[in-house]
Amino acid sequence: MKSLEKHELYENLTGFLKSKGIELKEGSYAQAVQKSCSLLTDAINLGQEGLERAKNKIDTKLDQVRQVIHEKTAPKSASTPGARAETAAGVKEPKPKSTARKTRSRKARGSSA
């Protein structure tokens, strides 16, 4: 958001008051209103800067929270038994073959089909 110029708020206020039939003439009252508008402009600009800094910090912390959640909920690596691991190239490694011998012979399997 753009910051306000020092005189901008006072000029808009005098323009609004003129449209309502009230004209501010030079004098102590007009100077007090102008000084008040200047202080209000400073407060608005500082508030905007503070909100922008807070927004940036919140975004940073939110990204950190998302990263932690992602790390905690991501699938486990190949450290679990029986799981297939992915290599750096993204190719899945085959499951290791069992070393146990099959009990049925080929002939027995072929006759049942």
N, CA, C and O atoms as a Tinker XYZ file with bonds, in Angstrom:
   452  protein
     1  N      0.840000   -1.164000    0.000000    73     2
     2  CA     0.000000    0.000000    0.000000    64     1     3
     3  C      0.895000    1.239000    0.000000    63     2     4     5
     4  O      1.934000    1.264000    0.658000    81     3
     5  N      0.485000    2.256000   -0.737000    73     3     6
     6  CA     1.281000    3.473000   -0.810000    64     5     7
     7  C      1.147000    4.273000    0.471000    63     6     8     9
     8  O      0.097000    4.280000    1.113000    81     7
     9  N      2.233000    4.949000    0.832000    73     7    10
    10  CA     2.186000    5.798000    2.022000    64     9    11
    11  C      1.569000    7.146000    1.654000    63    10    12    13
    12  O      1.570000    7.554000    0.493000    81    11
    13  N      1.052000    7.811000    2.652000    73    11    14
    14  CA     0.413000    9.116000    2.452000    64    13    15
    15  C      1.451000   10.223000    2.490000    63    14    16    17
    16  O      2.438000   10.131000    3.219000    81    15
    17  N      1.232000   11.263000    1.710000    73    15    18
    18  CA     2.081000   12.445000    1.758000    64    17    19
    19  C      1.658000   13.298000    2.949000    63    18    20    21
    20  O      0.515000   13.211000    3.398000    81    19
    21  N      2.568000   14.117000    3.461000    73    19    22
    22  CA     2.283000   14.934000    4.647000    64    21    23
    23  C      1.054000   15.821000    4.453000    63    22    24    25
    24  O      0.219000   15.918000    5.351000    81    23
    25  N      0.937000   16.452000    3.324000    73    23    26
    26  CA    -0.139000   17.425000    3.080000    64    25    27
    27  C     -1.408000   16.794000    2.505000    63    26    28    29
    28  O     -2.453000   17.442000    2.457000    81    27
    29  N     -1.325000   15.552000    2.075000    73    27    30
    30  CA    -2.419000   14.904000    1.345000    64    29    31
    31  C     -3.700000   14.783000    2.180000    63    30    32    33
    32  O     -4.786000   15.077000    1.683000    81    31
    33  N     -3.587000   14.365000    3.406000    73    31    34
    34  CA    -4.759000   14.187000    4.260000    64    33    35
    35  C     -5.440000   15.523000    4.539000    63    34    36    37
    36  O     -6.668000   15.612000    4.518000    81    35
    37  N     -4.641000   16.565000    4.803000    73    35    38
    38  CA    -5.201000   17.894000    5.075000    64    37    39
    39  C     -5.930000   18.436000    3.843000    63    38    40    41
    40  O     -7.017000   19.002000    3.955000    81    39
    41  N     -5.328000   18.260000    2.680000    73    39    42
    42  CA    -5.965000   18.745000    1.449000    64    41    43
    43  C     -7.282000   18.018000    1.183000    63    42    44    45
    44  O     -8.264000   18.638000    0.774000    81    43
    45  N     -7.304000   16.712000    1.413000    73    43    46
    46  CA    -8.542000   15.952000    1.220000    64    45    47
    47  C     -9.605000   16.383000    2.225000    63    46    48    49
    48  O    -10.785000   16.460000    1.882000    81    47
    49  N     -9.205000   16.661000    3.448000    73    47    50
    50  CA   -10.147000   17.108000    4.472000    64    49    51
    51  C    -10.720000   18.474000    4.120000    63    50    52    53
    52  O    -11.928000   18.681000    4.226000    81    51
    53  N     -9.868000   19.408000    3.703000    73    51    54
    54  CA   -10.382000   20.741000    3.340000    64    53    55
    55  C    -11.298000   20.650000    2.129000    63    54    56    57
    56  O    -12.302000   21.359000    2.060000    81    55
    57  N    -10.967000   19.789000    1.175000    73    55    58
    58  CA   -11.839000   19.599000    0.012000    64    57    59
    59  C    -13.190000   19.025000    0.413000    63    58    60    61
    60  O    -14.224000   19.456000   -0.098000    81    59
    61  N    -13.189000   18.059000    1.322000    73    59    62
    62  CA   -14.436000   17.481000    1.812000    64    61    63
    63  C    -15.270000   18.526000    2.537000    63    62    64    65
    64  O    -16.474000   18.643000    2.309000    81    63
    65  N    -14.613000   19.287000    3.417000    73    63    66
    66  CA   -15.350000   20.316000    4.167000    64    65    67
    67  C    -15.912000   21.388000    3.239000    63    66    68    69
    68  O    -17.017000   21.877000    3.472000    81    67
    69  N    -15.177000   21.766000    2.192000    73    67    70
    70  CA   -15.676000   22.752000    1.220000    64    69    71
    71  C    -16.931000   22.229000    0.532000    63    70    72    73
    72  O    -17.881000   22.978000    0.302000    81    71
    73  N    -16.927000   20.922000    0.203000    73    71    74
    74  CA   -18.105000   20.356000   -0.467000    64    73    75
    75  C    -19.324000   20.363000    0.462000    63    74    76    77
    76  O    -20.459000   20.314000   -0.011000    81    75
    77  N    -19.099000   20.424000    1.766000    73    75    78
    78  CA   -20.186000   20.481000    2.748000    64    77    79
    79  C    -20.512000   21.923000    3.151000    63    78    80    81
    80  O    -21.382000   22.151000    3.992000    81    79
    81  N    -19.814000   22.897000    2.550000    73    79    82
    82  CA   -20.091000   24.297000    2.833000    64    81    83
    83  C    -19.250000   24.900000    3.938000    63    82    84    85
    84  O    -19.557000   25.994000    4.411000    81    83
    85  N    -18.199000   24.221000    4.362000    73    83    86
    86  CA   -17.330000   24.731000    5.426000    64    85    87
    87  C    -15.959000   25.018000    4.822000    63    86    88    89
    88  O    -15.341000   24.147000    4.210000    81    87
    89  N    -15.494000   26.260000    5.007000    73    87    90
    90  CA   -14.188000   26.619000    4.456000    64    89    91
    91  C    -13.236000   26.945000    5.590000    63    90    92    93
    92  O    -13.541000   27.761000    6.460000    81    91
    93  N    -12.073000   26.293000    5.571000    73    91    94
    94  CA   -11.047000   26.578000    6.574000    64    93    95
    95  C    -10.189000   27.730000    6.068000    63    94    96    97
    96  O     -9.562000   27.626000    5.013000    81    95
    97  N    -10.162000   28.825000    6.819000    73    95    98
    98  CA    -9.330000   29.968000    6.454000    64    97    99
    99  C     -8.069000   29.933000    7.288000    63    98   100   101
   100  O     -8.015000   29.296000    8.341000    81    99
   101  N     -7.047000   30.633000    6.797000    73    99   102
   102  CA    -5.778000   30.683000    7.510000    64   101   103
   103  C     -6.005000   31.225000    8.917000    63   102   104   105
   104  O     -6.742000   32.188000    9.122000    81   103
   105  N     -5.352000   30.580000    9.876000    73   103   106
   106  CA    -5.486000   31.005000   11.262000    64   105   107
   107  C     -5.065000   29.886000   12.192000    63   106   108   109
   108  O     -4.605000   28.829000   11.759000    81   107
   109  N     -5.233000   30.140000   13.475000    73   107   110
   110  CA    -4.773000   29.168000   14.462000    64   109   111
   111  C     -5.561000   27.861000   14.375000    63   110   112   113
   112  O     -4.993000   26.784000   14.557000    81   111
   113  N     -6.860000   27.947000   14.098000    73   111   114
   114  CA    -7.677000   26.744000   14.002000    64   113   115
   115  C     -7.236000   25.883000   12.819000    63   114   116   117
   116  O     -7.111000   24.665000   12.943000    81   115
   117  N     -7.002000   26.520000   11.682000    73   115   118
   118  CA    -6.574000   25.792000   10.482000    64   117   119
   119  C     -5.192000   25.176000   10.692000    63   118   120   121
   120  O     -4.930000   24.065000   10.230000    81   119
   121  N     -4.306000   25.894000   11.391000    73   119   122
   122  CA    -2.973000   25.362000   11.663000    64   121   123
   123  C     -3.047000   24.135000   12.583000    63   122   124   125
   124  O     -2.316000   23.163000   12.395000    81   123
   125  N     -3.940000   24.196000   13.580000    73   123   126
   126  CA    -4.101000   23.056000   14.487000    64   125   127
   127  C     -4.645000   21.846000   13.735000    63   126   128   129
   128  O     -4.206000   20.720000   13.969000    81   127
   129  N     -5.596000   22.069000   12.836000    73   127   130
   130  CA    -6.145000   20.966000   12.034000    64   129   131
   131  C     -5.064000   20.409000   11.123000    63   130   132   133
   132  O     -4.960000   19.193000   10.956000    81   131
   133  N     -4.253000   21.289000   10.528000    73   131   134
   134  CA    -3.183000   20.849000    9.639000    64   133   135
   135  C     -2.141000   20.033000   10.410000    63   134   136   137
   136  O     -1.662000   19.013000    9.914000    81   135
   137  N     -1.788000   20.479000   11.622000    73   135   138
   138  CA    -0.824000   19.746000   12.433000    64   137   139
   139  C     -1.402000   18.384000   12.837000    63   138   140   141
   140  O     -0.691000   17.379000   12.829000    81   139
   141  N     -2.682000   18.356000   13.187000    73   139   142
   142  CA    -3.333000   17.096000   13.544000    64   141   143
   143  C     -3.344000   16.131000   12.363000    63   142   144   145
   144  O     -3.104000   14.935000   12.529000    81   143
   145  N     -3.621000   16.649000   11.182000    73   143   146
   146  CA    -3.607000   15.806000    9.981000    64   145   147
   147  C     -2.201000   15.268000    9.708000    63   146   148   149
   148  O     -2.042000   14.132000    9.261000    81   147
   149  N     -1.193000   16.082000    9.976000    73   147   150
   150  CA     0.183000   15.650000    9.787000    64   149   151
   151  C      0.525000   14.516000   10.759000    63   150   152   153
   152  O      1.148000   13.530000   10.364000    81   151
   153  N      0.126000   14.650000   12.011000    73   151   154
   154  CA     0.370000   13.597000   12.995000    64   153   155
   155  C     -0.384000   12.321000   12.629000    63   154   156   157
   156  O      0.152000   11.221000   12.757000    81   155
   157  N     -1.612000   12.467000   12.179000    73   155   158
   158  CA    -2.401000   11.306000   11.773000    64   157   159
   159  C     -1.771000   10.613000   10.559000    63   158   160   161
   160  O     -1.765000    9.385000   10.475000    81   159
   161  N     -1.245000   11.401000    9.629000    73   159   162
   162  CA    -0.564000   10.832000    8.458000    64   161   163
   163  C      0.647000   10.013000    8.900000    63   162   164   165
   164  O      0.871000    8.907000    8.407000    81   163
   165  N      1.428000   10.566000    9.837000    73   163   166
   166  CA     2.593000    9.831000   10.344000    64   165   167
   167  C      2.165000    8.521000   11.000000    63   166   168   169
   168  O      2.781000    7.479000   10.777000    81   167
   169  N      1.108000    8.578000   11.810000    73   167   170
   170  CA     0.623000    7.376000   12.489000    64   169   171
   171  C      0.148000    6.332000   11.482000    63   170   172   173
   172  O      0.416000    5.142000   11.647000    81   171
   173  N     -0.549000    6.770000   10.452000    73   171   174
   174  CA    -1.035000    5.833000    9.421000    64   173   175
   175  C      0.137000    5.187000    8.697000    63   174   176   177
   176  O      0.152000    3.973000    8.490000    81   175
   177  N      1.122000    5.997000    8.311000    73   175   178
   178  CA     2.281000    5.463000    7.586000    64   177   179
   179  C      3.081000    4.482000    8.450000    63   178   180   181
   180  O      3.503000    3.431000    7.968000    81   179
   181  N      3.289000    4.828000    9.725000    73   179   182
   182  CA     4.015000    3.919000   10.611000    64   181   183
   183  C      3.224000    2.635000   10.847000    63   182   184   185
   184  O      3.805000    1.551000   10.913000    81   183
   185  N      1.922000    2.750000   10.973000    73   183   186
   186  CA     1.076000    1.571000   11.142000    64   185   187
   187  C      1.156000    0.653000    9.936000    63   186   188   189
   188  O      1.214000   -0.568000   10.080000    81   187
   189  N      1.157000    1.238000    8.751000    73   187   190
   190  CA     1.271000    0.426000    7.534000    64   189   191
   191  C      2.610000   -0.298000    7.473000    63   190   192   193
   192  O      2.674000   -1.469000    7.100000    81   191
   193  N      3.680000    0.404000    7.843000    73   191   194
   194  CA     5.007000   -0.222000    7.834000    64   193   195
   195  C      5.059000   -1.369000    8.837000    63   194   196   197
   196  O      5.596000   -2.436000    8.540000    81   195
   197  N      4.498000   -1.145000   10.025000    73   195   198
   198  CA     4.483000   -2.195000   11.045000    64   197   199
   199  C      3.684000   -3.405000   10.605000    63   198   200   201
   200  O      4.100000   -4.543000   10.823000    81   199
   201  N      2.535000   -3.161000    9.985000    73   199   202
   202  CA     1.720000   -4.277000    9.494000    64   201   203
   203  C      2.435000   -5.049000    8.396000    63   202   204   205
   204  O      2.329000   -6.273000    8.322000    81   203
   205  N      3.149000   -4.348000    7.560000    73   203   206
   206  CA     3.888000   -5.019000    6.484000    64   205   207
   207  C      5.001000   -5.896000    7.065000    63   206   208   209
   208  O      5.199000   -7.026000    6.618000    81   207
   209  N      5.727000   -5.376000    8.061000    73   207   210
   210  CA     6.773000   -6.176000    8.703000    64   209   211
   211  C      6.172000   -7.392000    9.404000    63   210   212   213
   212  O      6.708000   -8.496000    9.318000    81   211
   213  N      5.050000   -7.177000   10.098000    73   211   214
   214  CA     4.394000   -8.288000   10.793000    64   213   215
   215  C      3.923000   -9.337000    9.802000    63   214   216   217
   216  O      4.058000  -10.535000   10.052000    81   215
   217  N      3.374000   -8.898000    8.684000    73   215   218
   218  CA     2.906000   -9.831000    7.650000    64   217   219
   219  C      4.070000  -10.666000    7.120000    63   218   220   221
   220  O      3.941000  -11.877000    6.939000    81   219
   221  N      5.193000  -10.022000    6.876000    73   219   222
   222  CA     6.364000  -10.754000    6.376000    64   221   223
   223  C      6.851000  -11.783000    7.390000    63   222   224   225
   224  O      7.194000  -12.905000    7.018000    81   223
   225  N      6.883000  -11.409000    8.668000    73   223   226
   226  CA     7.328000  -12.354000    9.692000    64   225   227
   227  C      6.339000  -13.509000    9.841000    63   226   228   229
   228  O      6.744000  -14.658000   10.016000    81   227
   229  N      5.058000  -13.208000    9.771000    73   227   230
   230  CA     4.042000  -14.262000    9.862000    64   229   231
   231  C      4.167000  -15.218000    8.684000    63   230   232   233
   232  O      4.067000  -16.434000    8.851000    81   231
   233  N      4.387000  -14.666000    7.491000    73   231   234
   234  CA     4.562000  -15.520000    6.313000    64   233   235
   235  C      5.779000  -16.433000    6.474000    63   234   236   237
   236  O      5.735000  -17.608000    6.109000    81   235
   237  N      6.864000  -15.883000    7.023000    73   235   238
   238  CA     8.072000  -16.680000    7.234000    64   237   239
   239  C      7.809000  -17.806000    8.231000    63   238   240   241
   240  O      8.180000  -18.955000    7.988000    81   239
   241  N      7.170000  -17.476000    9.350000    73   239   242
   242  CA     6.868000  -18.490000   10.366000    64   241   243
   243  C      5.888000  -19.538000    9.828000    63   242   244   245
   244  O      6.016000  -20.726000   10.126000    81   243
   245  N      4.914000  -19.093000    9.038000    73   243   246
   246  CA     3.957000  -20.020000    8.452000    64   245   247
   247  C      4.645000  -20.993000    7.502000    63   246   248   249
   248  O      4.310000  -22.177000    7.473000    81   247
   249  N      5.603000  -20.499000    6.725000    73   247   250
   250  CA     6.373000  -21.380000    5.847000    64   249   251
   251  C      7.166000  -22.406000    6.663000    63   250   252   253
   252  O      7.278000  -23.568000    6.273000    81   251
   253  N      7.717000  -21.960000    7.809000    73   251   254
   254  CA     8.453000  -22.891000    8.667000    64   253   255
   255  C      7.519000  -23.962000    9.230000    63   254   256   257
   256  O      7.883000  -25.137000    9.287000    81   255
   257  N      6.323000  -23.562000    9.644000    73   255   258
   258  CA     5.352000  -24.527000   10.173000    64   257   259
   259  C      4.953000  -25.512000    9.087000    63   258   260   261
   260  O      4.859000  -26.712000    9.346000    81   259
   261  N      4.718000  -25.027000    7.887000    73   259   262
   262  CA     4.363000  -25.923000    6.775000    64   261   263
   263  C      5.475000  -26.924000    6.509000    63   262   264   265
   264  O      5.212000  -28.097000    6.243000    81   263
   265  N      6.726000  -26.457000    6.580000    73   263   266
   266  CA     7.860000  -27.342000    6.335000    64   265   267
   267  C      7.923000  -28.429000    7.399000    63   266   268   269
   268  O      8.148000  -29.596000    7.078000    81   267
   269  N      7.726000  -28.061000    8.660000    73   267   270
   270  CA     7.759000  -29.049000    9.741000    64   269   271
   271  C      6.639000  -30.063000    9.560000    63   270   272   273
   272  O      6.857000  -31.264000    9.716000    81   271
   273  N      5.438000  -29.588000    9.230000    73   271   274
   274  CA     4.315000  -30.505000    9.006000    64   273   275
   275  C      4.628000  -31.438000    7.846000    63   274   276   277
   276  O      4.346000  -32.635000    7.909000    81   275
   277  N      5.213000  -30.884000    6.786000    73   275   278
   278  CA     5.565000  -31.710000    5.629000    64   277   279
   279  C      6.570000  -32.788000    6.021000    63   278   280   281
   280  O      6.440000  -33.942000    5.613000    81   279
   281  N      7.578000  -32.406000    6.817000    73   279   282
   282  CA     8.591000  -33.378000    7.222000    64   281   283
   283  C      8.000000  -34.462000    8.121000    63   282   284   285
   284  O      8.383000  -35.629000    8.029000    81   283
   285  N      7.063000  -34.071000    8.992000    73   283   286
   286  CA     6.479000  -35.040000    9.917000    64   285   287
   287  C      5.491000  -35.977000    9.228000    63   286   288   289
   288  O      5.330000  -37.119000    9.658000    81   287
   289  N      4.837000  -35.521000    8.182000    73   287   290
   290  CA     3.807000  -36.335000    7.528000    64   289   291
   291  C      4.279000  -36.972000    6.233000    63   290   292   293
   292  O      3.516000  -37.700000    5.599000    81   291
   293  N      5.517000  -36.718000    5.822000    73   291   294
   294  CA     6.032000  -37.293000    4.578000    64   293   295
   295  C      6.177000  -38.802000    4.741000    63   294   296   297
   296  O      6.403000  -39.294000    5.847000    81   295
   297  N      6.048000  -39.539000    3.631000    73   295   298
   298  CA     6.229000  -40.992000    3.707000    64   297   299
   299  C      7.611000  -41.337000    4.248000    63   298   300   301
   300  O      8.589000  -40.630000    4.002000    81   299
   301  N      7.668000  -42.428000    4.982000    73   299   302
   302  CA     8.935000  -42.864000    5.569000    64   301   303
   303  C      9.874000  -43.354000    4.477000    63   302   304   305
   304  O      9.429000  -43.776000    3.410000    81   303
   305  N     11.158000  -43.298000    4.746000    73   303   306
   306  CA    12.154000  -43.743000    3.768000    64   305   307
   307  C     12.229000  -45.261000    3.746000    63   306   308   309
   308  O     11.392000  -45.921000    4.363000    81   307
   309  N     13.199000  -45.829000    3.058000    73   307   310
   310  CA    13.333000  -47.274000    2.856000    64   309   311
   311  C     13.783000  -48.008000    4.104000    63   310   312   313
   312  O     14.103000  -49.194000    4.026000    81   311
   313  N     13.817000  -47.362000    5.227000    73   311   314
   314  CA    14.286000  -48.007000    6.440000    64   313   315
   315  C     13.296000  -49.037000    6.982000    63   314   316   317
   316  O     13.668000  -49.865000    7.814000    81   315
   317  N     12.038000  -49.000000    6.522000    73   315   318
   318  CA    11.060000  -49.982000    6.978000    64   317   319
   319  C     11.241000  -51.268000    6.192000    63   318   320   321
   320  O     11.470000  -51.209000    4.984000    81   319
   321  N     11.145000  -52.439000    6.836000    73   319   322
   322  CA    11.341000  -53.706000    6.129000    64   321   323
   323  C     10.228000  -53.947000    5.113000    63   322   324   325
   324  O      9.056000  -53.678000    5.379000    81   323
   325  N     10.609000  -54.454000    3.960000    73   323   326
   326  CA     9.647000  -54.783000    2.921000    64   325   327
   327  C      9.256000  -53.598000    2.048000    63   326   328   329
   328  O      8.550000  -53.783000    1.057000    81   327
   329  N      9.679000  -52.418000    2.377000    73   327   330
   330  CA     9.312000  -51.249000    1.581000    64   329   331
   331  C     10.268000  -51.132000    0.406000    63   330   332   333
   332  O     11.435000  -51.515000    0.488000    81   331
   333  N      9.750000  -50.597000   -0.678000    73   331   334
   334  CA    10.587000  -50.381000   -1.847000    64   333   335
   335  C     11.131000  -48.960000   -1.780000    63   334   336   337
   336  O     10.376000  -48.012000   -1.566000    81   335
   337  N     12.419000  -48.817000   -1.961000    73   335   338
   338  CA    13.048000  -47.498000   -1.856000    64   337   339
   339  C     13.181000  -46.873000   -3.232000    63   338   340   341
   340  O     13.360000  -47.560000   -4.237000    81   339
   341  N     13.090000  -45.558000   -3.248000    73   339   342
   342  CA    13.307000  -44.843000   -4.498000    64   341   343
   343  C     14.731000  -44.333000   -4.511000    63   342   344   345
   344  O     15.235000  -43.837000   -3.503000    81   343
   345  N     15.375000  -44.458000   -5.656000    73   343   346
   346  CA    16.740000  -43.961000   -5.778000    64   345   347
   347  C     16.693000  -42.481000   -6.091000    63   346   348   349
   348  O     15.614000  -41.907000   -6.244000    81   347
   349  N     17.857000  -41.860000   -6.188000    73   347   350
   350  CA    17.929000  -40.429000   -6.470000    64   349   351
   351  C     17.336000  -40.114000   -7.835000    63   350   352   353
   352  O     16.830000  -39.012000   -8.050000    81   351
   353  N     17.393000  -41.067000   -8.759000    73   351   354
   354  CA    16.847000  -40.845000  -10.094000    64   353   355
   355  C     15.337000  -41.022000  -10.127000    63   354   356   357
   356  O     14.708000  -40.763000  -11.153000    81   355
   357  N     14.753000  -41.454000   -9.035000    73   355   358
   358  CA    13.307000  -41.625000   -8.986000    64   357   359
   359  C     12.850000  -43.003000   -9.415000    63   358   360   361
   360  O     11.647000  -43.236000   -9.532000    81   359
   361  N     13.777000  -43.929000   -9.654000    73   359   362
   362  CA    13.427000  -45.277000  -10.088000    64   361   363
   363  C     13.339000  -46.158000   -8.847000    63   362   364   365
   364  O     14.227000  -46.143000   -7.996000    81   363
   365  N     12.268000  -46.915000   -8.759000    73   363   366
   366  CA    12.089000  -47.773000   -7.595000    64   365   367
   367  C     12.968000  -49.012000   -7.728000    63   366   368   369
   368  O     13.065000  -49.626000   -8.791000    81   367
   369  N     13.594000  -49.350000   -6.627000    73   367   370
   370  CA    14.406000  -50.566000   -6.599000    64   369   371
   371  C     13.476000  -51.754000   -6.371000    63   370   372   373
   372  O     12.514000  -51.642000   -5.611000    81   371
   373  N     13.742000  -52.874000   -7.006000    73   371   374
   374  CA    12.872000  -54.047000   -6.808000    64   373   375
   375  C     13.051000  -54.619000   -5.410000    63   374   376   377
   376  O     14.093000  -54.458000   -4.775000    81   375
   377  N     11.991000  -55.298000   -4.949000    73   375   378
   378  CA    12.068000  -55.966000   -3.649000    64   377   379
   379  C     13.076000  -57.098000   -3.752000    63   378   380   381
   380  O     13.184000  -57.750000   -4.790000    81   379
   381  N     13.805000  -57.325000   -2.682000    73   379   382
   382  CA    14.750000  -58.452000   -2.737000    64   381   383
   383  C     13.977000  -59.763000   -2.802000    63   382   384   385
   384  O     12.946000  -59.932000   -2.150000    81   383
   385  N     14.505000  -60.695000   -3.611000    73   383   386
   386  CA    13.836000  -61.985000   -3.760000    64   385   387
   387  C     14.051000  -62.820000   -2.519000    63   386   388   389
   388  O     15.079000  -62.734000   -1.847000    81   387
   389  N     13.065000  -63.616000   -2.243000    73   387   390
   390  CA    13.133000  -64.493000   -1.081000    64   389   391
   391  C     14.130000  -65.610000   -1.342000    63   390   392   393
   392  O     14.233000  -66.109000   -2.463000    81   391
   393  N     14.858000  -65.999000   -0.315000    73   391   394
   394  CA    15.826000  -67.088000   -0.467000    64   393   395
   395  C     15.211000  -68.436000   -0.139000    63   394   396   397
   396  O     15.862000  -69.467000   -0.308000    81   395
   397  N     13.972000  -68.447000    0.325000    73   395   398
   398  CA    13.325000  -69.721000    0.667000    64   397   399
   399  C     12.991000  -70.476000   -0.613000    63   398   400   401
   400  O     12.633000  -69.871000   -1.625000    81   399
   401  N     13.108000  -71.794000   -0.562000    73   399   402
   402  CA    12.825000  -72.623000   -1.736000    64   401   403
   403  C     11.344000  -72.899000   -1.810000    63   402   404   405
   404  O     10.661000  -73.020000   -0.794000    81   403
   405  N     10.878000  -72.992000   -2.993000    73   403   406
   406  CA     9.467000  -73.313000   -3.199000    64   405   407
   407  C      9.250000  -74.786000   -2.947000    63   406   408   409
   408  O     10.089000  -75.623000   -3.281000    81   407
   409  N      8.113000  -75.089000   -2.354000    73   407   410
   410  CA     7.852000  -76.485000   -1.985000    64   409   411
   411  C      7.215000  -77.267000   -3.117000    63   410   412   413
   412  O      7.419000  -78.477000   -3.213000    81   411
   413  N      6.449000  -76.607000   -3.979000    73   411   414
   414  CA     5.813000  -77.341000   -5.072000    64   413   415
   415  C      6.743000  -77.410000   -6.267000    63   414   416   417
   416  O      7.459000  -76.454000   -6.567000    81   415
   417  N      6.729000  -78.498000   -6.920000    73   415   418
   418  CA     7.575000  -78.648000   -8.097000    64   417   419
   419  C      6.867000  -78.079000   -9.313000    63   418   420   421
   420  O      5.663000  -77.826000   -9.274000    81   419
   421  N      7.591000  -77.882000  -10.366000    73   419   422
   422  CA     7.027000  -77.359000  -11.598000    64   421   423
   423  C      5.978000  -78.306000  -12.158000    63   422   424   425
   424  O      4.936000  -77.875000  -12.653000    81   423
   425  N      6.255000  -79.556000  -12.078000    73   423   426
   426  CA     5.356000  -80.546000  -12.628000    64   425   427
   427  C      4.012000  -80.480000  -11.907000    63   426   428   429
   428  O      2.965000  -80.585000  -12.545000    81   427
   429  N      4.030000  -80.311000  -10.603000    73   427   430
   430  CA     2.803000  -80.268000   -9.809000    64   429   431
   431  C      2.015000  -79.007000  -10.138000    63   430   432   433
   432  O      0.786000  -79.051000  -10.189000    81   431
   433  N      2.678000  -77.910000  -10.359000    73   431   434
   434  CA     1.984000  -76.661000  -10.693000    64   433   435
   435  C      1.377000  -76.739000  -12.074000    63   434   436   437
   436  O      0.277000  -76.230000  -12.291000    81   435
   437  N      2.049000  -77.351000  -12.997000    73   435   438
   438  CA     1.571000  -77.446000  -14.362000    64   437   439
   439  C      0.364000  -78.342000  -14.498000    63   438   440   441
   440  O     -0.467000  -78.097000  -15.373000    81   439
   441  N      0.224000  -79.351000  -13.695000    73   439   442
   442  CA    -0.885000  -80.274000  -13.804000    64   441   443
   443  C     -2.187000  -79.703000  -13.267000    63   442   444   445
   444  O     -3.259000  -80.174000  -13.649000    81   443
   445  N     -2.130000  -78.717000  -12.406000    73   443   446
   446  CA    -3.331000  -78.159000  -11.840000    64   445   447
   447  C     -3.983000  -77.128000  -12.753000    63   446   448   449
   448  O     -5.117000  -76.727000  -12.492000    81   447
   449  N     -3.324000  -76.692000  -13.792000    73   447   450
   450  CA    -3.873000  -75.659000  -14.666000    64   449   451
   451  C     -4.664000  -76.182000  -15.796000    63   450   452
   452  O     -5.177000  -75.406000  -16.601000    81   451
